[in-house]
Amino acid sequence: MSVTTATLDVDALRARFPALSVEHDGRPLVFLDGPGGTQVPGSVIDAVAAYYRDSNANAGGAFATSERSDAILADAHRAMADFVGATSPHEITFGANMTSITFHVSRSIAATLRPGDEIVVTTLDHDANVSPWRAAAGDRGIRVHTVGIRTADCTLDLDDLDRVLSPRTRLVAVGWASNAVGTINPVAEIVRRAHAVGAWTYVDAVHWAPHGPIDVRAIDTDFLACSVYKFFGPHAGVLYGRADVRERLPTYKVRPAYDRFETGTQNHEGQAGTLAAVEYLADVGRSVGGGPDRRAALVAGMSAIRAYEMTLYRRLADGLSAIPGVRLYGITDPSRFTERTPTAALTLDGMDPRSLAVELGRRGFATWDGDFYATGLIERLGLANDGGVLRLGMTHYNTADEVDRLLEALAAIVGR
């Protein structure tokens, strides 16, 4: 069986996640809250615990635990370079989360800009890839353009992008995929158009990272940010910055700090867990024939995850279409499901999203409601004053049985 046609042994993978054994009223709790943060395999838990037990020290010491700690941190940088397809681990920066990193690096990027320069953001993005740029622009007299969406399918209006791009554009900030409605943006094409006018690009890959392979060199972006707790690891953020661009930026740090963008003592145990999370995903790839090379195994694993998850999403979408009063947002045409992630955003007639989430929670389903910081999108859809949407976010540890259980629960709520 080739890597492209291999299937996941989902039962074996689920057995690696201790949280999946948690029960609610005598049945396993169903985790559909992945876009807000995924569960972690036992190997990640063990790596964090082992760091505290065997390697807990600050960096740069001339003693055993500090040396072990430094080696783990270096390995974590190499692992994330493999995860995103970077040329070197020196292109990887760790931080608290994607939001904090973006606020930090936006200060450095903004320092290279002048009044009259322009930044482009989008209506579809999480606010973490909007507000930092608006704040930076406000400090320096820079104009911000916002690319609109097509509300019928919640996709970016690329004609609108072309209208706002100009020789004055210095940065285009865009998400790889929408954390609210699951739309996958054509990021390589957006990067190409931005580079054509001389602009840098900053890609938010937080929502895409658990669902498919990332190759920063293939899409040719200058920056890409993600959060490890969205792809089966601990709370940590990671920034890729292309080496030649990073070196052109001023930095804001204390003088002794050895890294240009990692300020202060890092979350060492979080980086140990990050290393374990990447190794877990590489193990997934090896289980489907990805081979011993970690980068190749990661691509194979994430590709297999992508294929499996979308079979679940098709099952979910088919079932939701049969439930009266349910409205799905985003791309709903099955022939276009390659343009979306397995994340469903919906409303139910006669019931606000919070009440629906509460009812599902009572039945053992972990879901989210609201706008998920995709504030501009939910406002544009006219849902901001009605509680936003209910979000059902699947990952590769979900199953067809869980989808069927969810559909039965929703049907029961509607029938009641």
Secondary structure, DSSP 8 states (H G I E B T S, - for coil): --TTT----HHHHHTT-GGGG-EETTEE-EE-BGGG-----HHHHHHHHHHHHH----TT-SSHHHHHHHHHHHHHHHHHHHHHT-S-GGGEEEES-HHHHHHHHHHHHHTT--TT-EEEEETTS-GGGTHHHHHHHHHHT-EEEEE-EETTTTEE-HHHHHHH--TTEEEEEEESB-TTT-BB--HHHHHHHHHHTT-EEEEE-TTTTTTS---HHHHT-SEEEEEGGGTTS-S-EEEEE-HHHHTTS---S-TT-SSSS--SS--HHHHHHHHHHHHHHHHHHHHTT--S-HHHHHHHHHHHHHHHHHHHHHHHHHHHHTSTTEEEES---GGGGGGB-SEEEEEETTB-HHHHHHHHHHTTEE-EEE-TT-HHHHHHTT-GGGT-EEEEE--TT--HHHHHHHHHHHHHHHH-
